[in-house]
Amino acid sequence: MIRRTVGRKLTTAVDVTVLLIISVFAIVNIRSHNQNLLAEVERHAIQISQTVKSSTEYDMLMNEPARIHETIRRLGQEESIERIRIMNKAGKITYSSDDTEIGTTVDLGTESCIRCHGVEPPLERLEMKARTRLFQRPHDRSGSLGVITPIYNEPSCWTAACHAHPQSQTVLGVFDVVMPLAAVEAEMRRGQIEMIVFAATAVVALSLIIGVFVRRWVSVPVEHLMAATQHVAGGDLSRTIDETRADELGTLARSFNQMTRKLSEARLQLVQSDKLASLGRLAAGVAHEINNPLTGVLTYSSLMLKRARTREEQEDLRVIVRETIRCRDIVKSLLDFARQSTPRKRASDINEAIRRAVSVVERQLSLHGVVVEQQLQPDLPHPVVDANQMEQVLVNLLVNAADAIGSKGGRISLRSSVLTLSPVGVVPIKQAICPKRHNLIDNEVRFDGKPSIRIKVRCDNEEGFMHLDSVYGRAGHRHGLLLDERRKAQFLCPECSTSLLLENRSCPRCGAPLLAFESPPKGWVETCTRRACAWQRWEEVDASSNREYIEIEVRDNGCGIAHHDLHKIYDPFHSTKGAKGTGLGLAVVWGIVDSHNGSIAVQSEPGQGSTFTIRIPVLP
């Protein structure tokens, strides 16, 4: 059974279309060729008829029957002439190239007479087009063309010496010239055969050419894609497709390769997640087990401190108690770090959380020659946060900074301050839905670690997607289609294609169309559709006053982060440390900051260090 592939279907459809077009062209061409041949024969026949009339006109005036007969006989012997005859008004043949017809009377109902005698009274004038006739000869069924030329009674006729015709007689007779069409019909058949051969050859040649190109441009790439898909379905995620083509199939190949890469990364991430989950359970168990002997050491060392008699013994035991307490706090911090618990928010001292985080990693930093500078603003407001989670965030950032500095030694600067900010450029849009309640949040495309807002764009016959930065008032739209003012675009929900455009509304800043979506429970967000314009309106948020934020800045003079990695540092399992990192630290940091309605930003230059800035609202 022949497989009904896309290439075969496309080739068949094109072949049928070509066959129909060439068939219509051939039929029209053959019909036009035949009509041109017949028109040429008619013109030639009319010229011969006029020639015969002119050749015999003088002899008729002079009443020279012999000369007239000789002229008609001689002309009738031409190959292109089948018969010439002259008939009077009554239908009697007076002269003919066939001597047997002379003196006979033709039937007025024959093809040569019916044009005039078919009506009463008989026609005296006949149009030029009506003088020709086509008919078949009965003995061989070949075609013939006849031309009738009336002989009118002119003044030279009734004034001639013979006075054969009265002046009142209008038509004296007719010339009847008949020409064979055998040669013309042969030429028509030859033309038809040539056109049929040409059409058949063209159809076959075009079919072969189209088949070759469809095979090369469609069938082979689709077969490669099918084979690669089957390999992927079998678990081979290393299979790739050639993506050098610049057409839609090339785009499909690139998308397929990107998909397989992401699937491969996701599979590795799952394996890594399993390993990390096992390691986390192991670490939690080890930390719990360490707590027991630490408790014993702390208890007995505290008891011995009370019983110590000499000053030297007391100093030694105080060191043991202090270091044991520090070990217990480190183990507790480790457990808090590994535990993904629901935030327990309460008014907390951020400066105290910073100091505790520094104490956890202080020994590790000192071993690498890293100096920590703390510039903490006193009397900071106490934001409503989970202090343990904020400590976890700071420990992560400090460890990353130490890794970026390396063993050569360096400096980490910690700064805290309070500032008042407008919601524009700060407040995140965490929910976005269309009028039919479909979710517009896209977790695949992110801006600085935050999910984007996906909008479908339709322009003419093209479709693409626009992604909006989810931070209110921040310009960062990404367009999948090239839009300009001359192309009217539609902005739709990706799920239900409901229009998000605001009718008869335009951006007050640049005049571009506006779209709107709902962000429960804080009402509707209006945004400009132009890529470079950051205008947005969120009435519920704009109506609120400026908010106080605690800003924490962690600055290091380490190796910095490459520019191409900046937008991916918050992605899970993406690490810039190679085999040394898990890629989860900054992902956890971002998740904790986001759960506190805060924001985190990074500025970094390779070789010059990095600066992480965290802003947490004082009030939730």
N, C-alpha and C positions, 0 to 999 in steps of 0.2 A: 504494500500500500504506500502510495506517494505521500510524504509528509507535507502537510499544508503549512509551510513555514511563512514567515513574514516576507522573506525575499521572493518566494514563489508567488505569493498573493500579489505583491506589488508588481512583479514582472508581468503576471497575467493581466492585471488591470491596465497596465501601460500598453501591453501588446494589443488588447482588445480596443483600447482607445485609438492607438495608431492605425489598427486595421480599419476601424470605422472612418477615421479621418481620410486615410488614403483611398478607401473605397468611394467615399463621397467625391473626393477630388477626381478620381479616375472616371466616375460616371459623368460628372460635370464636364470634364475635359473631353471625353469621347463624344458627348452630345454636342459640345461646342465645335469640335473638329468636324463632325458630320454636317452640322448646319452650315459651317463655312464652305465645305466642299460643295454642298447642294446650291448654296448661294452663288458660288463661282460658276457652276455649271449653268444655272439659270441666266446669269449675266452673259455667259458665252452664247447660250441659245438665243437670247434676245438680240445680241449683236448679229448672229448669223441670219436671224429672221429679217432684221432691218437691212442686212447686206443683200439678201435675196430680193427683197422688195425693191431696193434701189437698183439692183442689176436688171430687173425685168420691167421697171416702170416705163422706160423709153420704148422698149419693144411693144408693150401693151398699147401705148399711145399711137404707135405706128402700125398696130395690128399686124405684128410679125409672129404668128403662132410657132413657126418652126424654131425661130431664134429663142423664143421663151422656153420651149420644150427642151432645147439643147442646153440652155443655161441651167434649168432645174435638174436635168439628168446628170450633167457634169458635177454640180454641187452635191447631188445625192450620192455620188460615188465616194465622197470623203468618209474616212473611218469614223470620224466623230459625229456623222449624221446618219441616222437610220432611214429617214424618209422625209421628202419634201413634196407638198402638194398644194394646189390652188383650187379652191372650191368657190362656186358662185353663191349667191344668196340663198338659192333653193337647196344647196347641199350637193350639187352635182360637181364631180371632180373633172375639172377641165384640163389641168396639167398635173403630172405626178412623176416622181423619179421611178415609180413602178408602173410600167406601161399597162399592166393588166387592170389597174384601177381607173384609167382614163375613161370617162363617159359614164361611170357608175355613180349612183347617188348614195351618200352616206345616211345612216339613220340619225335623225336630229337628236336622239337620246343618247348618242355615244359621248365619250368623254371629251371629244373635240368640239361638240356642238352644244352640250348641255349648259355650258356657262351662259350662253346668250339665249338659247331657245328653251331654257328651263322655266321661263316665266312668260306671261302674255301681257302686253305684246312683247316680242323679242327685244332684247337690249340692243341699242344702236351704238352705245359707247361702253367700253370695257376698261376698267382700271388696269394699270400695268401689272400689279401684283396678281390680279385675277386671270391674266393671260396664260400663266404657266400651269401645268398639271403633271402629277406623278401617277403612273399606272404601271401595271405588270403585264408583260406580254403573255398571252395564254399558252404559247407552245413551249416556252422554257422557264416561265415564271420569273424571268429577270426583269429588272426595273427599266423604265423609260421615262424621259422627260419631254413633254410636248409644249410648244409655244404657239399661241394663236395670235396672228397680227392682222387686224381688220384692214381691208382695202376700202378707203372712203372715196366717195364721188367728189373729186376736186374740180375746180373750174377748168383745169386742163383736160379733164375727161369729157365733160359735156360740150367743150368747144372744139374737140378734135375733129379731124376730117371724117372719121367713121361715124360720128354721132351715134355710138352704140348704146349709150345710156342717157336717159332723160335727166334733167337737172333735179327733179324731185326725188330721185332715188339717193338715199343717204349712204348705204353700205353696198358696195358692188360685190364683195366676196371676202375671203380670208386666205392668208398664208398659214399653212400648218406645217411646222417643222418639228420632227421627233428625233431626239438624240438618245442613244443607248447609254445606260448607266452601269453597264457591267464593269468597266474600268473604275468608275467612281466607287461602286460597291466593293470591289476588290481592295481599293485604297482604304475604304472605311474599315473593312475586316482586318487589313494589315495594321491600321492604326489602333484598332481595338486590341489586337493580339499584343502589339508593342506596349500599350498602356497596361494591359493585364500583367504582362511579364515584368514591366517596371514596378507596378504596384506590389506584386508578389515578392520581387527581389528586395524592394524597399522595406516591406514588412519583415521579411526574414532578417535582413541586415540590421534594421533597427532593433528587432527583438534580440538578436545576438549581442549587439552593442549594449543595449539596456540591461540585458541579463548579466553581462560581464561587469558593468558598473554597479548594478544592484548587488551582485555577488561580492564585489570588492568593498563597496561603501556601506552595505547594510547587512548582508547575510553573514559574512565572515566576522565582523565585529559582534553581531548578535550571538553567533555561535561561540565566540571566545567568552562573551559575557555569560552565556548559559553554562559553559564548561567551568568557568571560575565560580559561578554561583553554586554549582553542584559540589565543587571542592570545598567551598565555604560551608555548605550544608553538612559536609562530611567531617567538618572540624578543622580543615586546613585553612587557617587565617593568614598564611603567608602568601597566598596566591594573589597576584596583581594583574592588571590589564594595561596594555599600552595606551597611554593617555596623551600622545603627541598630536592627535587630531584636533582641529580647531572648530569642530561642529558640535551638534547636540550629543552625538554618540561619544565624542571626546569628553564633553562635560559629564556625561553619564559614567564614563570610565573613571574620571577623576573622583566623582562622587562615590563610586563603588570602592575605589582604592582607599579613599578617606574613611568610608564605612568600615572596611576590613581592618584598617589601622586602629580605629576607635574600638572595634570589637576586640581586637587583640589586646589593646591597652586595658579595656574593661575586664577581660579575662585575667590578665596579670594583676589588676587591682583587686579582683575577687580573691585570687590566691593570696595576695599580700594582706588583704583584709582578714582572711582566715588565720594567717600567720600572726598578724598583729593582735587579733582577738585572743588567740591562744597565749601569746606573749603577755597580753594585758591581764588575763586570768592568772597566769603564772606569777607576774609581778605583784598582783594584788595578794595572792596567796603568800608569796615570800615576804612582802611587807607586813602582812598580818602575823606571820610566824616570827618575824624579827621583833615585832612589838612585845611579844611575850618575854623573851630574855631581856629586852631593854627595860621592861617594867621591873623585872627582878633586879637588874643591875642598879636601876634608879632607887628602888626601895632599899636595898641593902647598903648602897653607898650613902643614901641620906641618913640611914640608921647609924652607920659607922661614923658619919660626920658629927652626929650628936654625941657619940661616945669618945670621940678623939680627944686626947689630952694635950698633946704638943701642938705648937703652932704649925710646924712643918706638915704634920699629918692632916691638919684641917685644910691647909692650902691645897694639898694634893687631892683630898677628897672633894673639895669645892670644884676643882677642875674636872674631876670625874663626873660630878653631878651636872655641872654646866654642859659639858659635852654630850652627856647622855640625854639631857633635855633637848639639846639641839638635834641629836639623832632622832629622837621621838618626833620632833616637829617636822624634820625632813621626811620621815616615813609617813606622817599624817598628810603632808603636802603631796607626796607621791600618790597616796590613796585618793586624795581629792582630785589630783590631776587625771588619774585613770578612770575615776568614776564619772559617768555621764548622767548626772542627776539633774532634776528640774531645778532651775535657779530659785534660791531662797533669798528673795530680795528684801533688803531693809536698809535704812539709812546707815551708810558706812563711811569710814574715813579713808579716802583714796590714798592719802600720803602714807597711812599706816600699811595699806596693802602693798604700796611700792616698797616700803622698808622691809616688809616680810619677804617679798619676792627676792630682793637683793640678798637677804640673809640666807635664803635657800641655796643660791648659786654663788655665794661670795667665795667660798673655798675653791670652787672650780675656776672662777674668774682669776683669782689670785695666782693659781698655779700656772696660768697662761700669761701672766703679766698684764692683765687687763685692769685698768683703773676705772672705777665707777664714780662719776660726779653726780650729785643730786642737787637740783635746784627746785625745791618744792615750795610752792607758795603757801604761807601759813594761813590759818583760818579759812581753809576752803570750805564751801558748802558741802554737806554730806549728801551725796546723791543716793537714790534708792537703787541699790545694786546687790548682786551676790558677791560678797567680798572674796570668797574662795575662788570663784570663777575669774574675777578680775586679777587675783594673784596668779592664777594659772595663765592668763593672757600675758602678764608681765614676765613671768618665768620663761615662757616660750620665746618672747621677743628678746630677752636677755641672752638666752642660750643661743639663739640664731645670731645675735650680734657677736657673741664670743666666737662662734664658728666662722663668721665672716672675717674677724680680725686674725684668727689663727694663732700660732705659737709665737709670733714675733712680738706680741704685746701691742696694746693700743688703749683707746679710751672710749668709754660709753658714757653718754650724758643723758640723765633722766630729768625731765622738767615737768612740772604740773602747774596749771593756772586755771583761772575761771574767766570765761568770756561770754558775751551776750551776742547771739547771732539771729539774723532773720531766717525764716524757714526756707527761703529760696536758696537752692544749692546745698541744702543740708538734710531736709526731711525726705526720707525714702518713701516711694510709692510701693507699698507691700501687696496691695490687691488691685487688680485691674480687670474689669469684666465688661462685656458688650451689653447692649440693650436686652439681649436674650439670655443673659447670665452665663455666657461662656467665658472661661478664663483666658486672659491674654498674656499672663506671665510666662516667660520662656526661660527655663533654667539651663538651657544649653548654651545660649549666647549671653555673656555676662559683661558688665562694665565694672571694673575695679572689684570683682568678686560678687557683685550684686546681679541678680537676674534682670533680664531686659523685658521690655513690653513689645510683643510681636504684633505687627499689623500687616495684613495682606494688601498689596498694591497691585492694581490692574490698570494698565495703560494701553489703549488700542487692543492689540491681540496678545500682549505680553503680560505675564504675571511674575511677581516677585514678593519679597518681604522687606519691611522696614522695621528696624529694631530701635526702640527708644530707651534712653538712659532712664532708669527707675528713680533717680534722685531728682526731686522736683526742682525745675528751673535750670538744669544743667544741659548744655548743648552737647550732644553726642550721638545724633541720629545716624544710623547706618542704613543706606538704601541699597536694595538689591537690583533696582532698575535706575537707569539714567533718566532723570526727570528734568524738564525745563518748563517755562511758562507757556510754551506753544503746545504742549501735550497735556490734555486734560486727564487727570488720573483719578481713580476711585480708591478709597481707603476703606477696607472691609475687615470684618472679623474673620480670622483664619478658619474657624469652625463652621459658621453658618452663613458667611458672606454678607452679613448685615452691614449696611453702610454706616460708617462712623463719622462721615463728613457733617459739618454743621452748615446747613443750607443758608445761603445769603449772608455768610459771615466770613470775614477775612482777618488776617493777623494785623493788629494795629501797628506793628513795628515794620513789617516788610510787605504786607498785602497778600501773602500767600494764603491758600485755603486752610481752614482749621478743622481738626477732628477732636472728638471728645469720647471719653470712656468713664465709667463709674469706678470709684475707689472706696468701697464701703469700709467703715461707716461715715466717711468724711466727704461724701458727695462726689461731684463730677469734676474731672480734670480736663481742661481745654489745652490743646497744644498746637503749635505751628507745624506744618508739614514740610517746611523747607529744611534742608540738611543743616545749614550753618546758623539757623535762627534758634535761639534758646527761649523764645517767649512761651510762657505757660501761665495759665490762670487756674488756681485751686481756691475757690472762695472760702471754703471752710477753714483751710489752713491760713490763707491770707488774713482772715478776720481775727485770728489769734495774735497775741502780741509776741514780740521777740522772746526767745527762750535762753535760759542760762545753760551753759555746757561746761563740763570739766574737760580740759584738754590735757592729755598726757603725751609727751614727746619722748621717743627713744631714738637717740642719735648715736651712730658709731662711725669710726673711720676705717672700716674694713674694706673688703674687696669690691663691694657694691654689687648691684644686680644688672645683668645685661638688659638692654632695652626691649629685646624681643621676648624676654621672660616676665616683664613687669605685669602684663595683663593676665598671666597664668599662675601667679604665685599663690593665689588663694584656692586653686583647683585641687581637689583631693588627689594625693599621690604624685603631684608634680613637685619635684625637688630639684634645687639647683646645687645640691651637695653631692650628687652622684650616688654611689652605693652607701654613703654615710647617712643619708637622710631617708625618712619614710614618706615625706610629702604630706603629712597630716597636720603638722604643727600650725601653720598659718591657716589651714582650713578650719581647725578648731578655734583659732583666734577669731577669725571672721564670724563664725557661727555664734560665739559668745557675745561679741560686740553687737552683732545684728539682733540677737535676742534681747539686748538692752536698749534697742532703738537708737543705737549709736552708729558711728561711721569710723572707718579706718582708711587711711590714705598713706601712700609711700612715695617718697622722692629719692631717687638713687642715680648715681653716676658711677660707671665702672671705674674702679681704682680710687674712688674718693669717698666711698661710704654710703650709708643709707639712713633715711630718717622716716620712722613710722609715727604717724600722728593719729591718736585715738580721741574721739569726742563722744562723751557720754552725757545725755541730758540729766540735769539735776533732778527734775521731776519726771516721772514715767509718762 
